[in-house]
Amino acid sequence: MPFPRCRRVLLFLVVVIQVTPLLSQERQVLFSDFVKEMTETYNTGFTYNQGLLDGLVVLLPENCNNLVDCLEAVTRINPLQFEKADGNQYLILPVRSTANFIVTDSETGETVNAIRVVVNGLPEQYLLPRESQYSISNLFPTDSILIRSRFYSPRKTVASSLLNESISFVLSPDTIYLQEVVIEDYLSSGVDSKLSDHSMQIDMRSLGLLAGETDGDILNVLKRLPGIRTPDGKPGSLNFRGSTFDHTLIYFDEIPIYHSGHFFGTISPYNPSAVSRIKVFRGVLPAKFGGRVGGLIDLQTENNVVDSAQYSATANTISAGMRMSAPIKRNKIGISLAARSNYPIDYLAPKLEAFRTLNFQGSKVDPNIPNDRKVIDQFDVRFQDFNGKLIFIPNENHRAALSFMNIQNHFVYNFDSRDLNQVEHQVSDLDNLGMTAKWDATLLENLNMDVGITTSSLNIFESNSESTQSTPSRYDDISNTIKDLRLNSGLKYRVSDRSTIEVGYQLINHKVTLDEQGGLNQPRTNRKEKAQIHSFHINSQDSWGTRLITSFGIHYDYYTPLDKQYIDPRLTISFMATESLYLKASGGRAHQFIKRKLSNDFDDFRLQNQFWSLANDRSPVLEGVQGMIGFMYDQSSWLVDLELYVKRTSGITRQESPTMVMDGSLLTKGLDLFIKRRWAQFETWASYSLSHVETDFRRTLTAYYNQKHIFNLTAIHRFGRWNFAASWGYLSGMPVLIPELDPSEPNSNGQTTLSVPYSDNFPSQHQLDLSVTYGFIKRVNHWQGVIGLSLLNVYDRKNIINIFQNAPRVEQPFRYAVGFAPNISVSINF
């Protein structure tokens, strides 16, 4: 039965009366207007992040009875939280949420299988879909988001568009040339592989966690890359595919480095907070680089003027440091300074104690050799590094920078033999100072030029003295000084979007001095060497279609002491078989003019093992020839990289006796395999190196540092602000080389021969490393930090490296790798 007309009118009025308040009880206003209204109405104050919240549009109740009711109502319908502070003040905190969405191809409608996300300009995140859906956590509606994927145009949005509901986010395909393709997060976040030149690129600002390492120690990061190893367990003794440390070219803002680092190579001398980017070549170098037959480590500091002052502080159980970057004139002039030092107290943290054992094992100051008749009454380790940079950007076409760095090491000990009333004293110093001035200019739209001058000096000094009953009985000292002056210039011309030509010239002026006094009453000897090297290079990089890219160059050197010319061709090839499979090959030759002698033992705390000399008519120029073929497969959650290589280095010299130096060569053959699997919050990777290194000094022998098999398995898990990493490594035992002992110096038991229960090779090495970090943020003062714990060799495996070749102790002849070494670190940025 239909309602009467009056009843229909009455029902309509009731609905209107009920619905109208619901429609009118909320209104939209800018957040800044809401704060102003609340402040004026209730005489209160608010503290909040203006950059984050001022642009937010909030829903407000039309009417509320008091301030508390208003704030509670705002909290219910907006992503905000209010906390009562002192007095009538409130702290406004954003409430963050998780966005769930899918990403599709605009042409095919298919789901894109992997994306990169940048939120508010922070380091990128690599995301994989779960049941075809992506998730980004900890978002606020005003957050800016950049989403991109390989072979697609990047697209920007704001978080509010992703938080409303599950949406389909569309990306448009884009033509990407092979020279632009980078395999990101190769090893960990911040470590990328560039296909066009086969380099590894590390962004220290976004570097992820590595097992056993929370300090960001640069050398520890590099030794995790396939094909790079440290056979003696010291991070500074990097070995690139069979090449010894002195064969590797190391630049710090183009300043050449000739030493392995702090505390005899156990700690990186490069402040991780100061270094911005690192470029690493494991194989053939680009044509512009000369002077080394091994690999390249190119460390670069920040080259832009920051918008506002930035500060950071780092500390661990070994050292502490600070960094500051600030604009002097906005967008024009900026400065950055960084300094780090170990603690100026007579205290050795557990990790530094483990390094002490590693460095001094087998010596008189070995802490693991008990002897009631000796007293070490002084053992002092000091190191520090300091660097800075001044940047001047007058306009968009010109940029100038002045960089400098200073690395210092000091070590001293006193050794007292009570029974003999004998005192021994040793001092070791290392001082490395360098400076680079560089100007980059865009002369034309497609023509760039750079000009620079670099100066570097390294002084290594060691003195030993001994006295018996207060009467001097022995004194000797030795120092090695390297002065390096370089003038650089280069032009880069972009012929087209697919072709680039580079040409350049470099003048290197070397001065090397060896000063030595071999005994208390012996005369001093002083040997001075100098050389000039004129270098030219030309290189052409060309894209053939969208799938093939080649880089071919010539490096030319003229070495003045020998009046000889050296021409070295370099070639790299990359081919994209599919959008996931890339083929690669390279080959080339290089020459090296400053070098160190090869020995049958690892460098230790005797600085004589680290001295450099120049090639001459009695010591040949090093020549290295190498080639590589391989492929890389990168599909969604899987990454596979395989490289097979061969490398031969001739002109190696070895001191066979005090009066005899022999020339020889090194030959390395091997492969490096890397496999990585990614999940949403978890990733694991395995690396395997198979290689053989042999020396040829009139007869062919396996190199003393050869390790046939090297296997690493690493797992990383991210859980909120927590990061966990574990790595287990397995390494083949190195060759057993038994030295000849001096029969006139028997040990305490009258023995003059070594009794070694091993033949051919030592037992295999293995160890487990663990790390955990936690990131925290101070919401009011806008600073953030990370605290971390790292554990090296968790189960304290005693890994034998080799037998000491120089006067080994008969009762304890073995050299061991580093033992258990814990460390805690804290890093704060504000």
Buried (B, 14 or more C-beta within 10 A) or exposed (E): EEEEEEEEEEEEEEEEEEEEEEEEBEEEBBBEEBBEEBEEEBEBBBBBBEEBBBEBBBBBBEEBEEBEEBBEBBEEEBBBEBEEEEEEEBBBBBEBBEBBBBBBBEEEEEBBBBBBBBBBEEEBBBBBBEEEEBBBEBBBBBBEBBBBBBEBEBBEBBBBBBBEEEBEBBBEBEEBBBBBBBBBBBBBBBBBBBBBBBBBBBBBEBBBBBBBBBBBBBBBBBBBBBBBBBBBBBBBBBBBBBBBBBBBBBBBBBBBBBBBBBBBBBBBBBBBBBBBBBBBBBBBBBBBBBBBBBBBBBBBBBBEBBEEEBBBBBBBBBBBBBBBBBBEEEEEBBBBBBBBBBBEEEEBBBBBBBBBBBBBBBBBBBEEBEEEEBEBEEBEBBBBBBBBBBBBBEEEEEBBBBBBBBBBBBBBBBBBBEEEEBBBBBBBBBBBBBBBBBBBEBEEEEEBBBBBBBBBBBBBBBBBBBBEEEEEEEBBBBBBBBBBBBEBBBBBBBEEEBBBBBBBBBBBBBBBBBBBBEEEEEEEEEEEBEBEBBBBBBBBBBBEEBBBBBBBBBBBBBBBBBEEEBEBEBBBBBBBEEEBBBBBBBBBBBBBBBBBBBBBBBBBBBBEBBBBBBBBEEBBBBBBBBBBBBBBBBEEBEBBBBBBBBBBBBBBBBEEEEEEEBBBBBBBBBBBBBBBBBEEEEBBBBBBBBBBBBBBBEEEBBBBBBBBEBBBBBBBBBEEEEBBBBBBBBBBBBBBBBBEBEEEEEBEEEEEEBEEEBEEBBEEBBBBBBBBBEBEEEEEEEBBBBBBBBBBBBEEBEBBBBBBBEEBBBEBBBBBBBBBBBBBBBBBBE
